Amino acid sequence: MLSYALRRVLSAIPIVFITITVCFFILRLAPGGPFDGERALPPDVLRNLRAYYNLDQPLIVQFFIYVGGVLRGDFGPSMVMQDFTVSRLLAIGLPFTLMLGFTAFILGTVGGFIAGALAAVNQNKWPDYLLVFIVLIPLIIPNFLMANIVQLVFGVYLHWLPVGGYKPGQIMNLVLPVIILSMPHGARVARLVRGSMIEVLGTNYIRTARSKGLGPSLILTRHALKPALLPVVSYLGPGLSYLLTGSLVVEQVFALPGIGKYFITAALNRDYGLVLGTTVLYVFIILVLNLIVDVLYAYLDPKVRLR
Amino acid sequence: MVDLIGKDATLTDYADKLQAEVKGRSLTQDALRRLFANKAALISIFLLIAVILVALIGPYFLPWPYDKIDWSAIRKPPDFAKGHFLGTDQNGRDMLARTLQGTQMSLLVAAVATSVSVVIGIVYGAVAGYFGGRIDAIMMRFVDIMYALPYILFVIILVVIFGRSPVLLFVGIGCLEWLTMARIVRGQTLSIKNREYIEAAQAGGARPFTIIFRHILPNLTGPVVIYATLTIPEIIITESFLSYLGLGVQEPQTSLGTLISFGAPVAEALPWMLYAPAFFLVLMLVCFSYLGDGLRDALDPKDR
């Protein structure tokens, strides 16, 4: 188990490195830069700026300076928000994004699991049809549209919940964003659980358990739960990156102070330093979470460990 | 005698009938019959054809082009006398014309990006599946890694680098949406490549790529069609998402995502600006996903 986890960690390190390399060179080789304004800068100013951002060094030297910085937790300066370093911006936004993401993740996974299990147990009866229909909605309607509709209905027309914005402590402001973020995730989980649960409930050992006279709740919790969980756990990895994409939208629509908002702003301003820093951080988070999911999967399914 | 002739006639009739009926149905006909038996899929097909026709031909019949400003009608609700059937936006441009143009854009993105992703996915998956062994392991490991990374980040980086040209957007989305297709094609190829006819082709001296393109790809049509149809709504969502964030299609051209992003903040006062593009977007997405499901049931009956 430990050696499996160790192997996974080792295989993840090159991926982070490759991502940094590819993104760095793509962004640096791109035409245009943050200093191409409407008005050309005086050559001396430009030279000083370029020296400050190490842009006058050869590309390969810039790369090593950057990687060295990243290893020390320094993502370099932001090229548009000039009073901030990228690390500082990320440090401001990251806790919020993680909190939002994890709340939505837990809510979506648990809610989706319950919905899927309910649908599977009542297969081809009205709760099943109802749940399958409800689950389709967040899968078909894109989340940015859903977010706007929810904002309009609950925020503007009904005045039940705040429309957007967030300051620490304003929990009501997070209700709509978390729900919007968790819905597509929950819907996918529910679909998977329904499918795998129906399959598991049809197996011979469940029939044996039933013939021994075990009650339905005992069969579900003792015998059907663990095998039905497997596909869900293997989905959680990709699910995380969907959640992240969702958080870009949700932070934008609800004007929340997370790194997703910085990323979009940076992309619109061509702030290479910030775009690169955010991407590296995202990739790092996703890989770490994927590792956790993989280890969890290996714990649940011994077959994986032995490969 | 008469009786005999009568019997003969009946028999001949019967034989004719048999001959007519024996005319066998091909697998495609079978699949089409199953598809048309599916009400939701059939309705989706008709609605999609209608949307495509309206989006492509409709603008020619409208009194206002999508980028023309009507100074006498700025921020006005639907007005049939002036020819603004869905009202106008803050700049006095006709919303119906803009919505149709946005729909066109979404359809165009869907067509180009889906083709790109299908081509890459098929070639990648077929090569990995056919050659197998270490090549397969490396190629599929790469797909696994890409799966874990949020591809939207890369699309956004591409947009940052190359500016906001729509063509690039199409190709960029296509280049990053091929992973599922590659996996499916690989799986199918693995199951096909040990069949006798592949062996026969190998014995006949056909080179690997000839086998892949001549003998394997034609047998992959079913799953490829299904997943291409299921990829279209994803691509439409991606494009509208990028445009919504301001990273996609740029003014004066528009797309459904751009229209929604302009309509949403003012929806309380000018609801027609949000509802028209939202309706078209959702309509297309619903139709494509029902059509995809219908195709899956029709072409892959064992999966039901």
Interface residues (C-beta under 8 A of the other chain):
Chain A: I15 T19 C23 I26 L27 A30 P31 G32 L136 L139 I140 I141 P142 F144 L145 N148 I149 Q151 L152 V156 G237 P238 S241 Y242 L244 T245 L248 V249 Q252 V253 F263 I264 A267 L268 R270 Y272 V275 T279 Y282 V283 I286 L287 N290
Chain B: I145 Y147 A148 L149 P150 Y151 I152 L153 I156 I157 V159 V160 I161 F162 G163 P233 I237 S240 F241 Y244 L245 G246 L247 G257 I260 S261 A264 A267 E268 L274 A278 L281 V282 L285 V286 S289
